[in-house]
């Protein structure tokens, strides 16, 4: 091959560019390519963060207005009968009035509908009236029991969606928590009016946390860790409620999507085989597949099987959840006197440690 010197010409009279010049051209091209790759990479990162932020905004639920002195709260009974509990309701009324709130009682609050606090239509009417009244800022369930699911689909939520308000309760009120969550509004899993029947010294934290949730104060809990805990730190919206009611919502429009969330469960008065059946049902429905973490409240008053079951409640639960998520046992919420308020739909930081664990709500 013929070699040419710098500035020489070939046989056709064309100037030959030396390999030295080619080196600089190639180097410039490489530099330009690297800049383009970096630019594309930066754009992709920005798009990713933008997508994450958009998804978080999409998943963020509406927070109803926190209560202020002078606001009105309604006490209604969407489920079980309030037999001979007029004094209890007055005590609950006096409690929140002491916080500067006004209280109205459902027209059918003390009606007798056998197992229920009035007929389905009467209980629906009270709840609908409270939902639609713009002056009522929170709906406080008198008690649980059973019956909420019977009126859930009889209610019209259009006015509520335009002007959301706090729905409060636990146990059977899980039906409302699930349904309202899917409407995109936060709710309060906390004490009910009949909770004031407990010993005063046992519900100090119950009342305090309920008041904090209502008035928008900071909420965080720090508790002693159970030996059954699975350690870890995660964040996500906390959702859930009573295990039996969660299971009963499966297959309906009130069924929860637990992906990326922290699931809370509690239960009372069930056999271990029944708890296992409910857990297995939730597992088959995908409740534990993509969940970020699990908070286990009070699993109390367990009935004895006629034949020995052979494992603890904690082990039943650990058998259905993924191995790589944190699990917090013995959280003080559920059917015992110490029933700390949880804001369902609110993002929390769950930290499960060896000796201490915490649940911190993000405002």
Buried (B, 14 or more C-beta within 10 A) or exposed (E): EEEEEEEEEEEEEEEBEEEEEEEEEEEEEEEEEEEEEEEEEEEEEEEEEEEEEEEEEEBBBEBBEBBEEEBBBBBBBBBBBBEEBEEBBBBBBEBBEEBEBBBBBBEBBBBEBEEBBBBBEBBBBBBBBBBBBEEBBBBBBBBBBBBBBBBBEEBEBEBBBEBBBBBBBBBBBBBBBBBBBBBBBBBBBBBBBBBBBBEEEEBEBBBBBBBBBBBBEEBEBEBEBBEBBBEBEBBBBBBBBBBBBBBBBBEBEBBBEBEBBBBBBBBBEBBBEBBBEBBBBBBEBEBBEEBBBBBBBBBBEBEEEEEEBEEEBBEBBBEBBBEEBBBBBBBBBBBBBBBBBBBBBBBBBBBBBEEEBBBBBEE
